Amino acid sequence: MKILFALLFVSTSLMAQDFAYDPATGKAMPKFIGELKLVKGRVFKDNGGKRAGLKEGAQLYPGDTLVTEEKSFVRVLMVDQSTVNLGPNSELNFESFKYNSNTDRQSVYNLMKGQLRSLVKNKAKDGDIQFKTPQAVMGIRGTELLVNHQVIGKIDVSEFALLSGRAEVKDAQGEQHPLAKNDRLILIGEEQPRHKKLPLNKVEIDIMNNDEEFLPYSPVAAMDSSATGTGTTTVSAEEAVTTTPGKSTSQNLEKLNEQLRENQKRKR
């Protein structure tokens, strides 16, 4: 009997740590916002520069930053039943998350760098769920989406794509870019960003049928040539080299920059 009482006390105490009673709804509401369901490689939580290694089952809270190293992968199940996958060499800040129910919540996911994939199962009101990069904000209702952000030289490149549903991306200048299924939007630069909208090709879609795959980094790249006095150069999709799925970010960037240098030589 004492053992049973002790077990009940421990389980009740643990539940009290994870949930709070909401008198308005009469429900136990989770204090955490998501739980790690799959971890490959080295994954960390960063709070104010202090990093702590994470394993499957770890819980996340508003304001947490999730960090992955090279060849790492993590899947998070959010309390609203959405899934968020983070690829290698990535940083995702859970900027805000307010939860009332699976269909009544407001959240902001801030991808500071790397690759993200998310499936938002339960529709939300317009503007209630947002995915950000340093250049733009994507507002969604219910959809499967992919986001990349990288810096090439000193130039930011953000990419947004949809595998289902509809969304709208607002860039740093306030310009709206609507997206539909299989659309891809590329933004280059922060002030008055160049943008290119194009469809996902069949190869990319086939790759991304595996829910552990991400949007391949764009064949459209930018290079800061200010050091040579030639200004900023944007390379078209026809000129640029396509990155290779499965390669690391650094390998793809090295390949892109090598091609950019060759393109520059041909134009002189």
N, C-alpha and C positions, 0 to 999 in steps of 0.2 A: 504494500500500500504506500509506504514511504517513497519507494522507487517511482511508482506511478505518479505520485504527487510532484516529485522532483522533476520528472520529465515534462509534466504539464506546466510547471512553473517556468522551466527553461524555454519551452516552445512559446508560451505566452509572452515572455520577456523579449524573445527574438522578434515575434510578430509586432510587439509594441515599438521596437526600433525601426521596423520597416514600414509600418502603416500608422496613420493617424485617423481618429474618428472625426467625421465631418457632421456636425449637428444639423446643418441645413439639409443634407440629403439622407442622413441616417446611415451612411455607408463608411466602411473603412477605406481610406484613400492612401495609395502608396506614396511614401516619401521619396523613393528613388524614381528615376525616369526610365531606366532601361537596365538590362542584364546581358552580360557577355555570354553568348551561346556557343560560339566557336572561335578558338584562338589558334593561330598558326604562327610560329616564330616569336619574336619579341614585341610585346605590346605594353604600353605604359599609360598611366594617368598622370597628367601634369597639372599641378595646382601652384601657381605662383613660382614656377621654376623648380619646384620640388617634384621629382619623378618617383613613381612607385610602380613596380611591375604588376601586371594583372594576369589572372588566369580565368578560365571558364567559370561562370557563376558570379563573378565580381559585379557589383552594382554601380551605376552611374547616377550623378545628381546634377541639377542645373549648375552651369558654370564650369563643369569639368571639361578638360581637354584630353582627347584620346589621341595617342601618338603611336605610330607603327614604324618599325625599322625596315631595312631592306629585306625582301623576300618574306614579309610578314603579312598577315591577313586577320581581320577580326569581323565577326558578325554580332550585331547588337539587336536584341528584341526589345523594342520600346513598350511601355505600358499600354499604349493604344493599339498594340499588335502590329505596328509598322516594323519593318526590318531595315537596318542600316548596315551596309558593308563598307569597310574601309580598307583600301589597298596598301601596298608597300610605300614606305617613305612618305607618309601622310600625317596630317594633323587636322583634327576636327574638334571644334569647340561647341559644346551644347549651350549656346548662348542664353536661351530661355526655354522654359517648358512649363506650361500651366495645364493641368489635367483635371477635367470633371468627369468625362466618360470617353469611350472609344471614338465617339463622333462629336464630342465637344471638348476641344483642346486647342491651345495656341503654342506653336513651337518655332524656334529659329535655330537652324543648324548652320554653323559658320565653318566652311572648309577653307582653312588657311593655306594648305598646300596638299597636293597629291590627288588621289582618285577615290571617288565615293559612288556608291550605288544604293538606291533605296526603293523599297516597295511600300507605298502608302495605301493600305488596304481599304480603310474606312474614310470616306469622303469628308472633307472639312469645308467650312465656309471660306469664301474667297478671302485670301490674305492671311488666313489663320496659320498656315504652314509655309515656312519660307526656308529656302536653301541659299546661302550666301557664299560668294567669294570676295576677295578684295576689290573686285571690279563691278559686281552686279548682284542682283537679288532675283531669285526665281520664286514666284508664288504659285502654289499648286493646290489642288483639291484632293484628288485621289489618282495616283498614277505610279508608273515605274520609271524612274529617272536615273540619269548618270551625270556626274559633274566631275570635271578635272580642273586643277589649277596648278600652273607651273610658272617659273620665272626663267626666261632665256636671256642671258646677259643681264640687263636691267629692266627688261620689258615683261610685264605680266601678260599671261595668256590664259584666259578662262574658256571652258567649253561646257555646254549644256546640251543634253540630248534626252529624248523621250522614247521609251519602248512601248508605252501605252498612255492613253489619256491626253489631256491638254494642259498647257502651262503658259505662263507669261514671264519673260525676263525683262527687268528694268536695269539699264546700265547706269554708270556713274553720272551721266548727263541727263538722266531721266527719260531717255528714249525707250519705248516699249517694243519688245520683240516677241510676238506670239509664236508658240511652238505647238505642233501637233505630233501624232505618232510618227516615229522614225525621222523626225527633224533633228538637226544638229546646228547649234549656233556657236560661233567662235568669235571671241572678243579679244582684240590685241591692243594693249596700252590702256592707261587709266584715264587721262584727259583726252576727251573726244576720241574714244576708242574706235579703231577700225573694226568693222564687223563683217562676218560672212556667214550666210545661212545656206546650208546644203543638206541633202538627204543622207542618211546613213546608207552605206553600200551593203550589198548582200554578205560580203565577207565579214564585215563588222557585226551585222545582225546575227549571223551564224555563230560567231565567237561569243556574243553576249547572250545566247540562248542558255548558256551555263551561268547560273546565278552567282557563281563565284568569280566571274570575269568582269572586267571594267571596260569603259570606253577607251579604245586605244588612243594614245596621244596623237593630236592632230598632225597631218602632213603640212599644215599651214603654220609657219613659224615666223618669228620676228627676231631681228638682231640689232643691238644698239651699237652703231658704228661711230658714235660721237668722238671716241678716242682718236679716230683717224680723220675727223672733220668731214665725213661724208654724210652725216645725219642718220636718220633712222630708215632702215630698208625693210619693206614687207615683201615676202616672197609668195607668189601665187601657188595654188595647189598643183598646177601643171609643172612648175619649176621645182617645187620642194620634193624631198624624198619622203616616202611613207614610212612611218615608224613601224617597228616590228612587234606584234603582240607577243607577250611572254618575256620580252627583254626588260631589263631594269630601266628605271627612269633615266639614270645617268648614262646608260648605253644609248638610249634613244636620243637624248639631248646631244651627246657627242656626235652621233650620226647626223642629226639635223644641222648642227653648227658646221660640220665639215662640208655638208652640201651647200650651206649658205655662203661659206667662204668661196667655194668654187663658182657659185652663181655671181658673186661680187666681181671675181676676176674676169668673167666672161663679159660683164657689162662695161668694164673700163675700156 
